[in-house]
Structure formats: structure tokens, C-alpha cells
Amino acid sequence: MRLLATFTILISISAVAAAQGKPESVIEFKTVGDKVSYAVGLNIGRSLQQQGLDVDLKMLTAGIAAILSDTKPALTDEQVQAAFMEYQSEKAKAGKEIVRKFLDENAKQKGVQQTKSGMQYQVLREGSGEKPTTQSTVSTHYRGKLINGKVFDESYKGVAPVETDRPVSFGVTQVISGWTEALQLMKVGAKYRLFIPPELAYGDRGQSSIPPNSLLIFDIELVSIK
């Protein structure tokens, strides 16, 4: 019960701090149990953040309290499952609508082209070398962002000198289908900006720091074909 009480207090403090836009109050750890409770809270928070789940802290705390205090939960297992399915359906629908609106507006931008698959791209720099095929292994530099501008992956280290950056090599068919398609449009030396809809990337499952149904924006340079 002590761990539960400590965890509940910490969540409440975080909620107040977030609402006020101020840093969290200084936490005093009196026991190892206090530290473990806080660590559990951090892990839960990170997990929810990575999954992109929008949760109500009051309801979250009530659910945890029900289990740890052996109180009968307000939802049955079947209702829990149904709630998750409904939530995922609503999130998927909202995510697809955001992507649709983005692509509709983006298609009007100067220099943006769209393929039959629905992928859009801009030529930032044309190349003069060969084009890869599905049998090729390529070397690339890239930076990947979400619609909100958050960088989720890149080959650039962002430190001087630039020579310390190392291109990434892979088979043309060993990546998401949006990349496979785009690479075959590029000549060595080219730099493209890709706008890849979720069905050509990670779909409704997402991956790591990429939420489900995310449109991905990549700046990609085709350095060489091996």
C-alpha cells in the first residue's frame, strides 16, 4: 500500500506540474521503495509516450489502485479489450484523416510530384549517375521526420567535421516500400524529399518512435550503388 500511495502522489504532482507548465516539484526519496515506485512511474510514462496513448491520469491511477488494492475493477476483461479496440479504431481513423489532408495540401506545393502508389516527392538535387534496381545495394544519407517535425532517425551525426558522418548501406528491397520505390527513381548524387504515407511505411502498427498510421518525411541522398 505504501508503494501505491507514493506512486499515486507522484502522478498527481506530475499532473499539476504539467497543467501549470512548470517543472515537477523536487522529489524526496526516503526509502528504496520510494525510488522503485518512482522508477515504475517513469517506465509507465515512457511506455505510454512511446505508444502515443492519450490517457487521463486520474483514470490511470484509479485503474492501478484497483489492481494493487484488490478492489473489483469497474471494467470486465471483455470491456477492457473492447475499449482498446475502439480506441485503436478511433486513433487510426483520425490518423488517416490527418495524413489525407496533409497529402492533399502538399500535392499543391511547387515541385511536388506523386506516384501511382500515393508517395509524393520533391527533387532537391538531381543526380548524374546510375539508377539502382531491386537487385542493388545502395549507400545513402538520410533524415526522417514525422509531420510534427520530430526527427526519429538519421544518418547524420550533426557534428563537425562532416567527414565523420557515415552513409548507411542496405539492399533496395530491404527497406520500407516507399524507399524501395523512391530509390529506383534516383540517380547517384541525387537528393530527394519523400512524403511516404503509412501504407508504404509502417502502417497501423508503427515502430519504435514512429506512431501507428504516421506519414514519414525523408530527406535522402543516394551516395553510391555497390
N, C-alpha and C positions, 0 to 999 in steps of 0.2 A: 504493500500500500504506500510505503514511503516513496518508492521509486515512481509510482503512479502519480502521487501528489506533486513530486518535483517536476516530472515531465509536463503535467498539466499547467503548472505555474510558468514554466519556460515557454510553452506555446502561447499562453496568454500575454506574456511580456513581449514576445515577438510580434504578436498580432497588433498590440497597442503601438509598438515602435513603427511597424510598417504603416499603420494608419496615419501616424503623425509625421512620417517621412524622416524620422530621427534614428540615429544609431541605437542598437539594442543596449539596454542597461548593463552595467558590469555585473557579471555572474560570479557569485561566491560559491566555491565548492568546499563543503565541509567534510564530505566523505567520498570514498571511491564510488559508492553507489550514486552520488550526485553526478559524478563525471560520466559514469556509464549511462545514466538517464539522459544527460545532455548529448552524449555521443549517439545514442539511439535516435534522439530527436533530429540530429544533424543528418543521419543516414536516411531517415524517413523523408526529411525535407529535400535532400538531394535526389532521392528516387522519384518523388512526386514532380520535382522540377524537370528532371530528365524525360519523364514520360509526358510532360506537358499537361498534367492533370490540374484542373481548376477545382480546388477543394475549399470548403468552408471550415475554418479552424475550429469553430465551436462544435460542428458536427463530427469532425475528425476526432476531437478529444473525447466526445461522447461515445463514439464507437470503440475507441481504445479502452476507455473506462469500463464499458460494458463487459468486455472480454476479461480484463485483468481483475475485475471485482466479482466475476461470476454472476453478473446480472443478465437476465434474459434479454437478448438483443431485440431491438424494435423491428428488425427485418429478418425474415427467414432466409435460409441459404438460397432458396429459389428466387426470392425477391432481390437478394444481393446480386445474383447472376443476371437477372432481368434488368436491374438498374445499370450495371456495367454495359450491357449490350445496348441499351437505349442511349446511354451517354456516348458510347463509341459511334453509334449511328448519327447522332446529332453533330458530333465533332467532325465526322467525315463529311457530312453534308455541308457544314459551314466552311470547312477547309477547301472543298472542291469549288465552292462558290467564290471564295477569295482568289483562288488560282484562275478561275474563268475570267473574272473581272480584270485581273492583272494582265493576263494574256491579251484580252480584247483591247485594252488601252495600249499595251506595249506594242502591239502589231501596227499601231498608227505612228510609232516613232520613226524618225528618219533612219534609213539604213537597216531596219529590222526586216528579216526575211523569215518565212515559215515553211517548214517541210510538210509533206503529206502526213507524217506521224503526229504533227502538232508541236514539234520542237521549234523554237524560234532562235535566231542567232544574228549577231552583228559581226561584220568583218572589221576588226580593229587594225589589222595589218595583214596584207596579203603575203603569201609565201612565194617562193620561186623554185622550190624543189619538187620532189616526187610526192604523190599521194599514197598513203598506206592502204592496204587491203585488209580483209578479215584474217589473213594469214600473217600479218606483220606484227612485230614487236616495236613499240614506239617509246621515245623518251620525251617527256613533257614537263612543263612547269604549269602550275595552276593555282587558282584561289577560288574556293567555293563559299558562297554566301546564301543565306535564307532571304526571303522577301524583306524582312526587317533589317537587313544589313549585317546580321551577325555572321562572322566568319566561322565555319565549322571545320574547315580543313584547308591546308595549303602546303605547297612545296617550298615556298619562300620562307626563309628564317627571319627576314626583316632586319638583319643586322649587316653592318659593313665589315669587310668588303663583300660585294655581291658575289664574288667568286666562291664564297663559302657555301652558297646555295647549291643544292644538288638536285638535278632533274629526277623525276620518278619514271621508271620503266615498267611496262606491262604489255601483255598481248591486247590487241584491239578488241577482242571479244571477251576479255576478262574483266570488263568494267560494266557499269550500267548501260542499258541500251541507248540512252541519249548520247553518251560519249562515243559508243561504237559507231553510231550514225554520223556524228559530227566529225570525228577524226577522218572518216573517209571523204569528207568534203574539203579537208585542209591539205595544203601543200607544206612541205618542210619550211619553217621560218614564219609561218602564219600565226596570227594571234586572233582568236575569236572570243566573243562573249556569248555564252549559251544560256538560254532560258528553257530549262528542262521541266516539263510537267511531271507530276508524281508517277503517272503510269509508265514513264520512261526512266524512272529513277527507283525509289524505294516504296512507292505505292502507299497503301494504307497501313503498312507495318512499321515504316520509319526505320531508323537505325542510329544507335548511339545518341549523338546530339542532334539528330535530324528527326523532328516530329513526324508523325504519320501525315500523309497527304500534303507533303511540302513540295513547293516548286523550288528548284535549285538554280542558282545563278552562278555560272562558272566563267572565269577568265582563264583561257587555256592557250598555251604556246606549244606548238609542235616543234620540238628542238631537233629531233632526228628520227630516222627509221633504221632499226637494226636488222 
